[in-house]
Amino acid sequence: MTETRFRTFLAGIALGTSLAFASPASAEVSEVTLANQFSLSHLPLMIMKDQQFIEKQLAAQGLPDTKVNWISLAGSSAMIDGLLSGSLHVASTGTSGFAVLWDKTKGQVKSLGAQAYNVLNLVTRLPGVEKLEDLPLDTKIAVPAVGTSPQALALKIAALQKFGPDQINRFDQMTVTMAHPDAYAALQSSGSGVDSHFTAPPFEVWETARIDGAKVILSAEDVQGGEPATGTVLMATTKFRDANPKTFTAVHEALKDSVNFINENPEEAAKIYLAALNNTKDSVEETAKLIADPRMGYTVTPTNVVKLLGLFKDVGAIKTVPEDWKDLFFPELHELSGN
């Protein structure tokens, strides 16, 4: 389902059938709907879908007839709408979009687990541009979601650090929302109007290798303190968890199964990723190397999320920073050594 069709679906849906918010307290949902995105940072859900890990865990919970629905979305905005309306039960999103929703709902949306940490890089094809400050203000930068994606907030943090508090929104006018595959295609077209792309793996590698003059001019990791931080999480509402404990457990366990699968089978994970993107150009071997890159790690354990949310607050994206990472994550994660 495309994002446009999904938003139409949200506008016209009649709540009260199989949705979490409208289900009787004694019954679990008969269908569970999940949304995913396109980069390697969201690979666990691609594995989850391909390997039917949720279906297997649902059966283990005594719910073999529960239907699992999947949709693909470009960024966090539609996912936020879906979770709040109840038409979407679980979403894979950047830590920034999750933080905004956690803050907005005062903790009524939490995470089932981290997915990955990685390096997000800003790539431009513009000649003569060697650093962020060199970008002309009339250029366009593709990001997964204007205003809420990790890439969009990294630009705000960079603006704060380089130009001061009154310039936090300096780059906002330059950003446009595009899914990573669409941004990659746009960067290859001289008539697209998009000259830069704040990427997620593997798009930086593909773009700098295949587009004349394309180069990295900024790393989100640099403006975030030089340490890796959880980049993507799986999120759901506390209401969904409370009303559907068995379904929730099935999804949570399926996430752990998916992360283990990636770490144990990087080549098979690479095959699944390329197939999910209908990518016949890139090799399994090279994609597996990207998955195993030490700059990227697949783990359900949160990494530096409280520090990251402090930066989000500095640029006005959220109002509240949790004292403990456990405030952001469901109790099923609390035994882990997160931060």
N, C-alpha and C positions, 0 to 999 in steps of 0.2 A: 504494500500500500504506500503510495507516495505521501509526502507531507501535506500537499494541498488536499488530497482526498481525505487524509486523516483529520485535518482541521474541519472539513465539511462534515465528516462523521461525528466529530465532537459537537458541532453546532446542532445537529439534528437528532442526536441519539436520545432515545427514551430510557432514562435510567430506571432500573427496577427489574431487569431480566436476570442476567447472571453477573452483575457488577458487584464488586466488593462492598461498596458503600450502601447498596440496597438489599443485600442478601439477608435473610433471617439469621439471627445470631447463632442458631443451632446448626446451620448448614454451611458447608464450604462452597466456594464458587464452582460452577460446573465448567467454566472456562477461565483460563488465566492468560492475560495478554501482556506481552513483553515488547519493549522497543529497543532497538540497537542502532549503532552508527557504523562507520565504515573503516576506520583506521585500525592498525594493529593494537592500539590501546584498548579497543573493544573486542579483541579476538576471543576472550572467554565465552561471550554469548554466541559467537559464530560456532565455536566448538560445542557449546551446550545444545544448540539447535541441531547440528549435524549428527552428533552422537546420541541425541535424544536422552540426555542425562536427566532432564526434568521429568520426562515420562517414566523413566526407570525409578526415580525417587518418589514420584507420585504413587506408583504401584506399590512401592515399599511402605508407603504411608496408608495403604488401603484405599487409594483413589485412582484406580486404573482407568476409569472412564472420563477423567477430567481432560478437557481439550486444551492444547497449548497453541496459542496464536502468536505470530511474530509479525512485527512491522519494522521498517527501516526509516529513520528520520535523520535530517541533516544536523540538528543541534538540539540544545536543551529547551528552547522556547515551547515547541509543541509538546515535548515530554512533560513540562511543567503543567501545561493546560490539561493534558491527559490524566496525570496523577491527581490533580485537584478535582477534576470532574468525576473521577472514578472509572473512566472508560479505559484507563491504562493502569495496570497493577504494579509492574516492575519496569524500571528504565535504566539503561546504561548511559551514563552521562559523565561529563567532565566534573572534577571536584568543585570547580567554580559554580557551575549551574546548580549542583547539589547544595553548595553552601548558601546560595541565594534563597533556595526553596526552604532549606532548614531554618534559616533566619526568618523568612517571611511567615512560616507556619509555626514559629516558636517551638520547633522540635517535633512537630507532628509528622514530618517526613524525616526518615533516618536511612542509614545505609546498611544493606545486608552484608557488605564486605567491599574492600578495595579490589581492584582488578589489576592495575599495572601502574608502574612509574616509568617515565621515559623523558627524553629530551625533545621539547617542542622548539622548532627553529623557524625563523622568518626568512623566506627565500624571495629574492627579487631578480627580475631579468633586466632591470633598468641599467643602462651603461652609466658609469661614473658614480654609481651609488655604492659606497663601501660600508656605510654604517647607517643606523636608524635615522640619525639627524640629517642625512643627505636626501631622504625621501621628499620629493616635492609634495606639497599639501593637496594637489589636485589629482594625485594618483589613487588607485584603489587597491586595498588589501583584503583578500578573501580570508574570512575566519568562519568557523563552524556555526557560531551564533553571535551576532552583534550584541555587545553589552554584557553577556553572561558566560561566554566560553572561556576556557583557560587562556586561549590566545588573545582574546579581546582584553581580558584583565591584565595579561602580561604587558600589553601595550600601555595600559594606564599606569601600571607600576613603573615601567620604563620612563614614561613621560614625567611622572613625579620625581624620579631620581635624577633625570637629566635636565629638566626644565623648571621644576618647582611645583608647589601645590596649586598655583593658579593655572597650570597647564596640564592637569590630570587628563582632561578630555581632548587633548590636542589631536589625537589620531582618530577619534570617534568618527569624524566626518569622512574619513578615508576607508572605513571598514564596510564590507558587504557580506551578508550571510551566504555561504556556499558550502555544500558538502565537499569533503576532500576530493573525491573523484572528479566532481564538476570543476573545482578550482584548478586541479591538475590539468584538465582539458583546456580551461580558459587560459592558463599560463602559456600553453603551447600555441594559442591563437593570437595573432597580432591585432585582430580586430575586436577582441573581447572586452577591452577596457580595463582588464585586471592585469596589473603588472607585478603584483606581489602576492604571496600566499603564506600565511602563518600555518605551518604544516604540523602534522603528526606522522610518526613513522608508518609506512615506508616512503611517504610522498617526497620528503626532502631528498632522499637518495635518488629516487627516480627523476626528480626535476633537475637537480644539479648535474646529473649524468647525461640528460637527454635534451635539455633546453639551452640553446646558445646563450652564454653569458650569465646563466642563472647561478646564484651564489647565496650563501647564508650571511645575513647581516646582523642577526640578533638571536640569542638563545634565551628562552624563558627561564632556564635554569640559572643563568647569570644574574638576571634581575630578581630572582627569588632566593638569592643567597648562596648559590653555587652548590646546593645539596639537592639530591633527588627527592621529590615529593610525590605522593599518590596523585596520579593524573586523572584516573577514571574510577568510578565507583558504580555499584548497583544500588538503586534507591527504591524505597516503597513507603507507603504511609503506615503509621502506627495502627490506624484503623483497619487496614488490610491485614496486618499481622494478627491483630487481636481477633478479628472475625474469621480468619482462615489459618489457624496455626499449623495444620498439616500441609497445606499448600505452600505456606511460607517456608516451612522446614524443607520441603522438597526443592524449592528454588535455591535456598541457601546451600543445601548440600550439593546441588548440581553445580553451583558456582565453584565450590571447592574441588569437585570432580574435574571441572573444566581447567582450572588453574593447574592441577596436578598433571592432567593430560598434556598441556602445553609444555610444561617443564620436562616431562618424561619423553615426549614424542614431538620434538620441534619440526621434523620434516613432515610428519603427518599433519601437524597443525598448519604448516605452510601450504600444503595441498588444499586443505579445507578453506584457508583464507583466500587463496587465489581463485578457487572455484566460486566462493561467495561473491567475489567482485567480477566474475566472468573474465578474469585476467589470463590470457593465454600467451602474453608477451614475456612475462617474467618467469624465471626458473624457480623450481622448488628449492634447489640448493641455495641460491642467493637469498631467497625469502627466509629460509630457515636460519641463515646466518644473521639476518636482521632480528629475528625472534630471539636468538641466543645472544645478541649484542649485550655486553655488560652494562651499557647505558640504559637498558630496558630490563625490567624485572616484573614477572607475573607473580603476585602474591595477594592473598585476601587480607593480610596484615596492613593496617594504615601506617603510612610513613610521612612524618613531618606535616601532618594536616593542620595541627593547631597553629604552627608557625605560618603556614601558607594562608590560613584564614585571617591571621593578623595583617598580612599584606593586603588582602582583599578589603579589610576594614579601612586601611590607610587610604585607599582610593575610593571609598564610599560605596563599595558594592554591597556590603553588609553592615549591620549595626552592632551585631553581637559576636564576640569571639568566645568559644567555649573554654572553660578552665581545663577541661580534660577531654581527650579525644573520644572517650567513651560516651560523652554527651551526644556525639554525632552518629554513633553506631548502635545497632540493636544489641541486646544482651548476649546473643549468640557469639559475638566477637570479643567479649570483654575479657576472656581468659588469655587473649593474645598479648604480645609485648609490643603494642602499637605506640605511636606518639603523634 
